Amino acid sequence: MTNDRLPHARNWIDGAWHEGTATGTSYSPATGQPVGTFAEGGAAEAQAAITAARRAFRTGTWSRDRELRARALFEMADRMAERRDELVALLARENGKILAEAAFEVDLSIPKLRYYGALALAESGRAAEVKPGLYSMTLTEAAGVAGVIAPWNSPVVLAVRSFAPALAAGCTVAMKLPGQTGLVNGLLYEIIAATESLPAGVMNCFTESGNDGAPLLVSSPEVDVVSYTGSTMVGRIIMRNAADTLKPLSLELGGKSPMLVFDDADLDVVVPVLTKAITTFTGQFCMTGSRILAQRGIADELRDRMAKSLAAVRVGPGDDPASEMGPMIDRANAERVDRTVAEAAEYATIVERGGLLTTGPDAYYHPSLIEVADLNSPIVQHEVFGPVATFERFDDEAEAIARANATEYGLAASIWTRDVDRPLRVGRELQAGTVWTNTWAVVVDQFEEGGFKQSGMGRLNGLRGLGEFQEIKHMVHPAPRG
């Protein structure tokens, strides 16, 4: 039974709408009240998606028709552009991020579809006469069926970041999106369904609150490659479950991004950006600037200015233009972060104690800043996934590098300095997949992103993003005799 008074989202599998075996309810993180319902997926929907994708891959022309793939991705970008404002508004309402951040997410997604549409036409192999009369060439082929699992914190762009290169490479897709954003997922499915150039079965999508369907995407021998974005803990489980089929994995996992601020940095520029690095998406972001490393000469001033800046952040509903930070995804996560900060008070100095703004059921949480010296402290070593940052001091470049590299994570880092040589010198020593200079969270479609160490494997975006969904075939052709 669905509630006729609330919007309802369905799953899209094999070119048709599916209701699923149950109905889930989506709740506003700003109020805790229902905002809509969605068709709840599970193992049955996952298997149906896999079966449809496998049939479309084996029997259709999708994997070899570059022009069709490009046309479909360009058309999908157009359909998303037409419904851009709806997506932005729904992200703010259901996910909780403020309107500017919701727009940022959607506006990253549309050109990404177009980039991979163009890449579907531009990508090529190599050929050579390796010795007289013997020719070799390499051809790239689609890996097959791609399983995509994307998270709730940025469901639109993180889904597109995986399925766009998969489609461009010639794969067919079975995709699971999370129940926390069931309505946003449904609108994305509508955009996919409206892409007339996309053959039935090429793109199959379902929403799941539980954990029955997603593991099937990983373990099924009918899925050839998996792209997952989420926590490091789940990434390890996926690696274990994929071992029996030896399928390739692309994993973008957790982060603990160090922001290295040197004595010569311009604090007037640093403070506003670091504040956004902590509060963007309410800190529910793998690249959240969750560790501030300050050189001793400016540390006191930076700490005080950051505390004042974070205290002044206006927390409110995501769809309120006056809000500077929205609620967390739900009350349970807000309470989890609050417990983490309370536990940190036992071994660290709370510079700015944010916390829960009400007694519930909303998920409002004000940002916190915690000064800590011990690198082994849990608040330093573990991803919080909320608007909380640690504050650490260092004396010189060597100590800054050692501190920055002292966790199991290696997704991103940022260097703040007016010394033109330092970013290259220090950046080369940082164990991170992305290193920014005097900025943060700049992502470019044409260049790869991904993690070192426990922050993942493989790369998304750029040419390598396409390669994650391809096999390379070496063709050897002797010249004809005579």
Secondary structure as the mmCIF struct_conf table of DSSP 4:
data_model
#
loop_
_struct_conf.conf_type_id
_struct_conf.id
_struct_conf.beg_label_comp_id
_struct_conf.beg_label_asym_id
_struct_conf.beg_label_seq_id
_struct_conf.end_label_comp_id
_struct_conf.end_label_asym_id
_struct_conf.end_label_seq_id
TURN_TY1_P TURN_TY1_P1 ASP A 4 ARG A 5
BEND BEND1 LEU A 6 LEU A 6
STRN STRN1 HIS A 8 ALA A 9
STRN STRN2 ASN A 11 ILE A 13
TURN_TY1_P TURN_TY1_P2 ASP A 14 GLY A 15
STRN STRN3 ALA A 16 HIS A 18
BEND BEND2 THR A 21 THR A 21
STRN STRN4 ALA A 22 TYR A 27
TURN_TY1_P TURN_TY1_P3 PRO A 29 THR A 31
BEND BEND3 GLY A 32 GLY A 32
STRN STRN5 PRO A 34 GLU A 40
HELX_LH_PP_P HELX_LH_PP_P1 GLY A 41 GLY A 41
HELX_RH_AL_P HELX_RH_AL_P1 ALA A 43 THR A 59
BEND BEND4 GLY A 60 THR A 61
HELX_RH_3T_P HELX_RH_3T_P1 TRP A 62 ARG A 64
HELX_RH_AL_P HELX_RH_AL_P2 ARG A 66 GLU A 82
TURN_TY1_P TURN_TY1_P4 ARG A 83 ARG A 83
HELX_RH_AL_P HELX_RH_AL_P3 ARG A 84 LEU A 90
HELX_RH_PI_P HELX_RH_PI_P1 LEU A 91 ASN A 95
HELX_RH_AL_P HELX_RH_AL_P4 LEU A 99 ALA A 122
STRN STRN6 ARG A 126 LYS A 131
TURN_TY1_P TURN_TY1_P5 PRO A 132 GLY A 133
STRN STRN7 LEU A 134 ALA A 142
BEND BEND5 GLY A 144 GLY A 144
STRN STRN8 VAL A 145 ILE A 149
BEND BEND6 TRP A 152 SER A 154
HELX_RH_AL_P HELX_RH_AL_P5 PRO A 155 ALA A 169
TURN_TY1_P TURN_TY1_P6 GLY A 170 GLY A 170
STRN STRN9 THR A 172 PRO A 178
HELX_RH_3T_P HELX_RH_3T_P2 GLY A 179 THR A 181
HELX_RH_AL_P HELX_RH_AL_P6 GLY A 182 ALA A 193
TURN_TY1_P TURN_TY1_P7 ALA A 194 ALA A 194
TURN_TY1_P TURN_TY1_P8 GLU A 196 SER A 197
BEND BEND7 LEU A 198 LEU A 198
TURN_TY1_P TURN_TY1_P9 ALA A 200 GLY A 201
BEND BEND8 VAL A 202 VAL A 202
STRN STRN10 MET A 203 GLU A 208
BEND BEND9 SER A 209 ASP A 212
HELX_RH_AL_P HELX_RH_AL_P7 GLY A 213 SER A 219
TURN_TY1_P TURN_TY1_P10 PRO A 221 GLU A 222
STRN STRN11 VAL A 225 THR A 229
BEND BEND10 GLY A 230 GLY A 230
HELX_RH_AL_P HELX_RH_AL_P8 THR A 232 ALA A 242
HELX_RH_3T_P HELX_RH_3T_P3 ALA A 243 THR A 245
TURN_TY1_P TURN_TY1_P11 LEU A 246 LEU A 246
STRN STRN12 LEU A 249 GLU A 252
STRN STRN13 PRO A 258 VAL A 261
TURN_TY1_P TURN_TY1_P12 ASP A 263 ASP A 264
BEND BEND11 ALA A 265 ALA A 265
HELX_RH_AL_P HELX_RH_AL_P9 LEU A 267 THR A 279
HELX_RH_3T_P HELX_RH_3T_P4 THR A 280 GLY A 283
BEND BEND12 PHE A 285 PHE A 285
TURN_TY1_P TURN_TY1_P13 CYS A 286 MET A 287
STRN STRN14 ARG A 291 GLN A 295
HELX_RH_AL_P HELX_RH_AL_P10 ARG A 296 ALA A 311
TURN_TY1_P TURN_TY1_P14 ALA A 312 ALA A 312
STRN STRN15 VAL A 315 VAL A 315
TURN_TY1_P TURN_TY1_P15 GLY A 318 ASP A 319
TURN_TY1_P TURN_TY1_P16 PRO A 321 ALA A 322
BEND BEND13 GLU A 324 GLU A 324
STRN STRN16 MET A 325 MET A 325
BEND BEND14 ILE A 329 ILE A 329
HELX_RH_AL_P HELX_RH_AL_P11 ARG A 331 ALA A 344
TURN_TY1_P TURN_TY1_P17 ALA A 345 TYR A 347
BEND BEND15 ALA A 348 ALA A 348
STRN STRN17 THR A 349 GLU A 352
STRN STRN18 GLY A 355 LEU A 356
BEND BEND16 LEU A 357 ASP A 362
STRN STRN19 TYR A 365 HIS A 366
STRN STRN20 SER A 368 GLU A 371
TURN_TY1_P TURN_TY1_P18 LEU A 375 ASN A 376
BEND BEND17 SER A 377 SER A 377
HELX_RH_AL_P HELX_RH_AL_P12 PRO A 378 GLN A 381
BEND BEND18 HIS A 382 HIS A 382
BEND BEND19 GLY A 386 PRO A 387
STRN STRN21 VAL A 388 PHE A 394
BEND BEND20 ASP A 395 ASP A 396
HELX_RH_AL_P HELX_RH_AL_P13 GLU A 397 ALA A 404
TURN_TY1_P TURN_TY1_P19 ASN A 405 ASN A 405
BEND BEND21 THR A 407 GLU A 408
STRN STRN22 TYR A 409 GLY A 410
BEND BEND22 LEU A 411 LEU A 411
STRN STRN23 ALA A 412 TRP A 416
BEND BEND23 ARG A 418 ARG A 418
BEND BEND24 VAL A 420 ASP A 421
HELX_RH_AL_P HELX_RH_AL_P14 ARG A 422 GLY A 427
TURN_TY1_P TURN_TY1_P20 ARG A 428 GLU A 429
BEND BEND25 LEU A 430 LEU A 430
BEND BEND26 GLY A 433 GLY A 433
STRN STRN24 THR A 434 THR A 437
BEND BEND27 ASN A 438 ASN A 438
TURN_TY1_P TURN_TY1_P21 ASP A 445 GLN A 446
BEND BEND28 PHE A 447 PHE A 447
STRN STRN25 GLU A 449 GLU A 449
STRN STRN26 PHE A 452 LYS A 453
TURN_TY1_P TURN_TY1_P22 GLN A 454 SER A 455
STRN STRN27 GLY A 456 MET A 457
BEND BEND29 GLY A 458 GLY A 458
STRN STRN28 LEU A 460 LEU A 460
BEND BEND30 ASN A 461 ASN A 461
HELX_RH_AL_P HELX_RH_AL_P15 GLY A 462 GLY A 467
TURN_TY1_P TURN_TY1_P23 GLU A 468 PHE A 469
STRN STRN29 GLN A 470 PRO A 478
HELX_LH_PP_P HELX_LH_PP_P2 ALA A 479 ARG A 481
#
